[in-house]
């Protein structure tokens, strides 16, 4: 399982290719990011993200699972 922090690190590595920028801290334990191709999306900062939540965040970032895994350490 990936944590929210690990997910943010992966998005940071992919920021150039997918035009991802940090927008703001959201309400509670969420970080809001922006993808220039799509829209705003949020990443919950939990110790463990469920697989469905992680796949939803990846989809909201306009990435495929394979794109995300390419930048995952």
N, CA, C and O atoms as a GROMACS GRO file, in nm:
protein
  292
    1UNK      N    1   0.084  -0.119   0.000
    1UNK     CA    2   0.000   0.000   0.000
    1UNK      C    3   0.088   0.125   0.000
    1UNK      O    4   0.193   0.127   0.064
    2UNK      N    5   0.045   0.227  -0.070
    2UNK     CA    6   0.117   0.354  -0.075
    2UNK      C    7   0.052   0.451   0.024
    2UNK      O    8  -0.069   0.449   0.046
    3UNK      N    9   0.135   0.536   0.081
    3UNK     CA   10   0.083   0.641   0.167
    3UNK      C   11   0.056   0.765   0.081
    3UNK      O   12   0.096   0.771  -0.035
    4UNK      N   13  -0.012   0.862   0.139
    4UNK     CA   14  -0.037   0.986   0.068
    4UNK      C   15   0.092   1.059   0.036
    4UNK      O   16   0.105   1.118  -0.072
    5UNK      N   17   0.189   1.056   0.128
    5UNK     CA   18   0.318   1.121   0.106
    5UNK      C   19   0.392   1.055  -0.011
    5UNK      O   20   0.450   1.124  -0.095
    6UNK      N   21   0.391   0.922  -0.016
    6UNK     CA   22   0.456   0.850  -0.126
    6UNK      C   23   0.392   0.886  -0.260
    6UNK      O   24   0.460   0.902  -0.361
    7UNK      N   25   0.261   0.899  -0.259
    7UNK     CA   26   0.189   0.935  -0.381
    7UNK      C   27   0.228   1.075  -0.427
    7UNK      O   28   0.247   1.098  -0.546
    8UNK      N   29   0.240   1.169  -0.333
    8UNK     CA   30   0.282   1.304  -0.367
    8UNK      C   31   0.423   1.305  -0.426
    8UNK      O   32   0.450   1.380  -0.520
    9UNK      N   33   0.512   1.223  -0.371
    9UNK     CA   34   0.649   1.215  -0.423
    9UNK      C   35   0.649   1.165  -0.567
    9UNK      O   36   0.725   1.214  -0.651
   10UNK      N   37   0.564   1.068  -0.596
   10UNK     CA   38   0.556   1.016  -0.732
   10UNK      C   39   0.502   1.122  -0.827
   10UNK      O   40   0.553   1.138  -0.938
   11UNK      N   41   0.400   1.197  -0.783
   11UNK     CA   42   0.348   1.305  -0.866
   11UNK      C   43   0.455   1.414  -0.886
   11UNK      O   44   0.462   1.475  -0.992
   12UNK      N   45   0.537   1.437  -0.785
   12UNK     CA   46   0.645   1.535  -0.797
   12UNK      C   47   0.744   1.493  -0.906
   12UNK      O   48   0.793   1.577  -0.982
   13UNK      N   49   0.774   1.364  -0.912
   13UNK     CA   50   0.866   1.313  -1.015
   13UNK      C   51   0.806   1.327  -1.156
   13UNK      O   52   0.878   1.346  -1.254
   14UNK      N   53   0.673   1.317  -1.164
   14UNK     CA   54   0.605   1.321  -1.294
   14UNK      C   55   0.556   1.461  -1.330
   14UNK      O   56   0.489   1.477  -1.432
   15UNK      N   57   0.588   1.561  -1.249
   15UNK     CA   58   0.528   1.694  -1.268
   15UNK      C   59   0.563   1.757  -1.403
   15UNK      O   60   0.479   1.826  -1.461
   16UNK      N   61   0.683   1.734  -1.453
   16UNK     CA   62   0.723   1.794  -1.581
   16UNK      C   63   0.640   1.739  -1.697
   16UNK      O   64   0.587   1.814  -1.778
   17UNK      N   65   0.631   1.608  -1.703
   17UNK     CA   66   0.562   1.544  -1.816
   17UNK      C   67   0.411   1.569  -1.814
   17UNK      O   68   0.350   1.586  -1.919
   18UNK      N   69   0.353   1.572  -1.694
   18UNK     CA   70   0.207   1.583  -1.684
   18UNK      C   71   0.161   1.722  -1.637
   18UNK      O   72   0.043   1.741  -1.608
   19UNK      N   73   0.255   1.818  -1.630
   19UNK     CA   74   0.222   1.955  -1.590
   19UNK      C   75   0.145   1.961  -1.459
   19UNK      O   76   0.041   2.028  -1.451
   20UNK      N   77   0.194   1.893  -1.358
   20UNK     CA   78   0.129   1.890  -1.227
   20UNK      C   79   0.194   1.995  -1.138
   20UNK      O   80   0.317   2.001  -1.126
   21UNK      N   81   0.111   2.078  -1.076
   21UNK     CA   82   0.162   2.180  -0.984
   21UNK      C   83   0.088   2.171  -0.851
   21UNK      O   84  -0.029   2.131  -0.845
   22UNK      N   85   0.157   2.208  -0.744
   22UNK     CA   86   0.097   2.218  -0.612
   22UNK      C   87   0.008   2.340  -0.610
   22UNK      O   88   0.050   2.449  -0.650
   23UNK      N   89  -0.115   2.324  -0.564
   23UNK     CA   90  -0.206   2.437  -0.560
   23UNK      C   91  -0.222   2.490  -0.418
   23UNK      O   92  -0.202   2.608  -0.394
   24UNK      N   93  -0.259   2.401  -0.324
   24UNK     CA   94  -0.280   2.445  -0.186
   24UNK      C   95  -0.305   2.324  -0.096
   24UNK      O   96  -0.328   2.213  -0.143
   25UNK      N   97  -0.300   2.350   0.033
   25UNK     CA   98  -0.343   2.249   0.128
   25UNK      C   99  -0.495   2.256   0.131
   25UNK      O  100  -0.554   2.363   0.141
   26UNK      N  101  -0.557   2.141   0.122
   26UNK     CA  102  -0.702   2.137   0.124
   26UNK      C  103  -0.753   2.132   0.267
   26UNK      O  104  -0.677   2.151   0.362
   27UNK      N  105  -0.880   2.107   0.280
   27UNK     CA  106  -0.939   2.095   0.413
   27UNK      C  107  -0.892   1.965   0.477
   27UNK      O  108  -0.886   1.861   0.411
   28UNK      N  109  -0.861   1.971   0.602
   28UNK     CA  110  -0.820   1.850   0.673
   28UNK      C  111  -0.687   1.799   0.626
   28UNK      O  112  -0.587   1.871   0.627
   29UNK      N  113  -0.685   1.674   0.586
   29UNK     CA  114  -0.558   1.609   0.552
   29UNK      C  115  -0.545   1.582   0.402
   29UNK      O  116  -0.505   1.473   0.361
   30UNK      N  117  -0.578   1.681   0.320
   30UNK     CA  118  -0.568   1.667   0.175
   30UNK      C  119  -0.477   1.775   0.116
   30UNK      O  120  -0.471   1.887   0.167
   31UNK      N  121  -0.407   1.740   0.009
   31UNK     CA  122  -0.328   1.836  -0.067
   31UNK      C  123  -0.392   1.847  -0.205
   31UNK      O  124  -0.420   1.745  -0.269
   32UNK      N  125  -0.414   1.970  -0.250
   32UNK     CA  126  -0.477   1.992  -0.380
   32UNK      C  127  -0.368   2.022  -0.482
   32UNK      O  128  -0.286   2.111  -0.462
   33UNK      N  129  -0.370   1.946  -0.590
   33UNK     CA  130  -0.277   1.964  -0.701
   33UNK      C  131  -0.356   2.005  -0.825
   33UNK      O  132  -0.479   1.992  -0.828
   34UNK      N  133  -0.287   2.054  -0.924
   34UNK     CA  134  -0.354   2.096  -1.048
   34UNK      C  135  -0.278   2.036  -1.166
   34UNK      O  136  -0.155   2.042  -1.172
   35UNK      N  137  -0.353   1.980  -1.259
   35UNK     CA  138  -0.297   1.928  -1.384
   35UNK      C  139  -0.343   2.021  -1.494
   35UNK      O  140  -0.463   2.037  -1.516
   36UNK      N  141  -0.249   2.082  -1.564
   36UNK     CA  142  -0.284   2.179  -1.668
   36UNK      C  143  -0.371   2.118  -1.778
   36UNK      O  144  -0.444   2.191  -1.846
   37UNK      N  145  -0.365   1.987  -1.796
   37UNK     CA  146  -0.445   1.922  -1.900
   37UNK      C  147  -0.587   1.895  -1.855
   37UNK      O  148  -0.678   1.886  -1.938
   38UNK      N  149  -0.608   1.884  -1.726
   38UNK     CA  150  -0.741   1.843  -1.677
   38UNK      C  151  -0.801   1.942  -1.579
   38UNK      O  152  -0.873   2.034  -1.617
   39UNK      N  153  -0.768   1.921  -1.452
   39UNK     CA  154  -0.839   1.994  -1.346
   39UNK      C  155  -0.764   1.981  -1.214
   39UNK      O  156  -0.655   1.924  -1.209
   40UNK      N  157  -0.824   2.035  -1.109
   40UNK     CA  158  -0.770   2.017  -0.975
   40UNK      C  159  -0.804   1.877  -0.926
   40UNK      O  160  -0.909   1.821  -0.959
   41UNK      N  161  -0.714   1.821  -0.847
   41UNK     CA  162  -0.742   1.693  -0.783
   41UNK      C  163  -0.673   1.692  -0.648
   41UNK      O  164  -0.577   1.766  -0.626
   42UNK      N  165  -0.721   1.610  -0.558
   42UNK     CA  166  -0.665   1.609  -0.423
   42UNK      C  167  -0.608   1.473  -0.388
   42UNK      O  168  -0.653   1.369  -0.437
   43UNK      N  169  -0.507   1.477  -0.302
   43UNK     CA  170  -0.442   1.356  -0.253
   43UNK      C  171  -0.459   1.353  -0.102
   43UNK      O  172  -0.411   1.443  -0.033
   44UNK      N  173  -0.527   1.252  -0.048
   44UNK     CA  174  -0.539   1.243   0.098
   44UNK      C  175  -0.405   1.203   0.161
   44UNK      O  176  -0.336   1.114   0.110
   45UNK      N  177  -0.370   1.267   0.269
   45UNK     CA  178  -0.243   1.237   0.336
   45UNK      C  179  -0.264   1.134   0.446
   45UNK      O  180  -0.248   1.163   0.565
   46UNK      N  181  -0.300   1.015   0.406
   46UNK     CA  182  -0.320   0.905   0.501
   46UNK      C  183  -0.200   0.813   0.498
   46UNK      O  184  -0.121   0.814   0.404
   47UNK      N  185  -0.187   0.732   0.603
   47UNK     CA  186  -0.075   0.638   0.609
   47UNK      C  187  -0.086   0.532   0.502
   47UNK      O  188   0.016   0.487   0.449
   48UNK      N  189  -0.207   0.491   0.471
   48UNK     CA  190  -0.229   0.391   0.365
   48UNK      C  191  -0.349   0.432   0.282
   48UNK      O  192  -0.458   0.453   0.336
   49UNK      N  193  -0.330   0.442   0.152
   49UNK     CA  194  -0.441   0.467   0.061
   49UNK      C  195  -0.492   0.334   0.009
   49UNK      O  196  -0.414   0.248  -0.030
   50UNK      N  197  -0.622   0.317   0.010
   50UNK     CA  198  -0.680   0.196  -0.047
   50UNK      C  199  -0.657   0.197  -0.197
   50UNK      O  200  -0.643   0.304  -0.257
   51UNK      N  201  -0.654   0.081  -0.256
   51UNK     CA  202  -0.622   0.071  -0.399
   51UNK      C  203  -0.721   0.149  -0.484
   51UNK      O  204  -0.682   0.212  -0.582
   52UNK      N  205  -0.849   0.145  -0.449
   52UNK     CA  206  -0.949   0.219  -0.526
   52UNK      C  207  -0.930   0.369  -0.516
   52UNK      O  208  -0.949   0.441  -0.614
   53UNK      N  209  -0.892   0.417  -0.398
   53UNK     CA  210  -0.865   0.560  -0.379
   53UNK      C  211  -0.744   0.601  -0.462
   53UNK      O  212  -0.747   0.705  -0.529
   54UNK      N  213  -0.639   0.521  -0.457
   54UNK     CA  214  -0.517   0.552  -0.532
   54UNK      C  215  -0.546   0.554  -0.683
   54UNK      O  216  -0.500   0.644  -0.753
   55UNK      N  217  -0.620   0.456  -0.732
   55UNK     CA  218  -0.654   0.453  -0.874
   55UNK      C  219  -0.741   0.573  -0.913
   55UNK      O  220  -0.728   0.625  -1.024
   56UNK      N  221  -0.828   0.617  -0.823
   56UNK     CA  222  -0.910   0.734  -0.849
   56UNK      C  223  -0.827   0.861  -0.859
   56UNK      O  224  -0.851   0.946  -0.945
   57UNK      N  225  -0.728   0.874  -0.769
   57UNK     CA  226  -0.640   0.991  -0.772
   57UNK      C  227  -0.556   0.990  -0.900
   57UNK      O  228  -0.538   1.095  -0.962
   58UNK      N  229  -0.506   0.873  -0.938
   58UNK     CA  230  -0.428   0.862  -1.061
   58UNK      C  231  -0.513   0.902  -1.181
   58UNK      O  232  -0.467   0.973  -1.270
   59UNK      N  233  -0.637   0.856  -1.184
   59UNK     CA  234  -0.728   0.891  -1.293
   59UNK      C  235  -0.758   1.041  -1.294
   59UNK      O  236  -0.762   1.102  -1.401
   60UNK      N  237  -0.778   1.100  -1.176
   60UNK     CA  238  -0.804   1.244  -1.167
   60UNK      C  239  -0.686   1.326  -1.218
   60UNK      O  240  -0.703   1.438  -1.264
   61UNK      N  241  -0.565   1.269  -1.208
   61UNK     CA  242  -0.444   1.337  -1.256
   61UNK      C  243  -0.425   1.318  -1.406
   61UNK      O  244  -0.324   1.362  -1.461
   62UNK      N  245  -0.520   1.253  -1.473
   62UNK     CA  246  -0.512   1.223  -1.617
   62UNK      C  247  -0.391   1.136  -1.650
   62UNK      O  248  -0.325   1.156  -1.752
   63UNK      N  249  -0.364   1.042  -1.563
   63UNK     CA  250  -0.255   0.947  -1.584
   63UNK      C  251  -0.314   0.807  -1.588
   63UNK      O  252  -0.423   0.782  -1.536
   64UNK      N  253  -0.242   0.716  -1.649
   64UNK     CA  254  -0.279   0.576  -1.642
   64UNK      C  255  -0.200   0.513  -1.529
   64UNK      O  256  -0.105   0.571  -1.477
   65UNK      N  257  -0.241   0.394  -1.491
   65UNK     CA  258  -0.169   0.321  -1.387
   65UNK      C  259  -0.024   0.298  -1.430
   65UNK      O  260   0.068   0.306  -1.348
   66UNK      N  261  -0.003   0.269  -1.557
   66UNK     CA  262   0.132   0.244  -1.609
   66UNK      C  263   0.217   0.372  -1.603
   66UNK      O  264   0.336   0.366  -1.571
   67UNK      N  265   0.156   0.488  -1.635
   67UNK     CA  266   0.227   0.616  -1.625
   67UNK      C  267   0.273   0.639  -1.482
   67UNK      O  268   0.387   0.678  -1.457
   68UNK      N  269   0.183   0.615  -1.388
   68UNK     CA  270   0.214   0.637  -1.247
   68UNK      C  271   0.328   0.545  -1.202
   68UNK      O  272   0.420   0.589  -1.134
   69UNK      N  273   0.320   0.418  -1.239
   69UNK     CA  274   0.422   0.321  -1.197
   69UNK      C  275   0.558   0.351  -1.259
   69UNK      O  276   0.661   0.314  -1.203
   70UNK      N  277   0.559   0.416  -1.375
   70UNK     CA  278   0.684   0.454  -1.440
   70UNK      C  279   0.763   0.552  -1.353
   70UNK      O  280   0.887   0.550  -1.354
   71UNK      N  281   0.695   0.638  -1.278
   71UNK     CA  282   0.760   0.737  -1.194
   71UNK      C  283   0.768   0.695  -1.048
   71UNK      O  284   0.825   0.767  -0.966
   72UNK      N  285   0.712   0.582  -1.015
   72UNK     CA  286   0.715   0.531  -0.878
   72UNK      C  287   0.850   0.465  -0.851
   72UNK      O  288   0.896   0.384  -0.930
   73UNK      N  289   0.914   0.501  -0.739
   73UNK     CA  290   1.050   0.444  -0.713
   73UNK      C  291   1.049   0.295  -0.687
   73UNK      O  292   1.155   0.236  -0.664
   0.00000   0.00000   0.00000
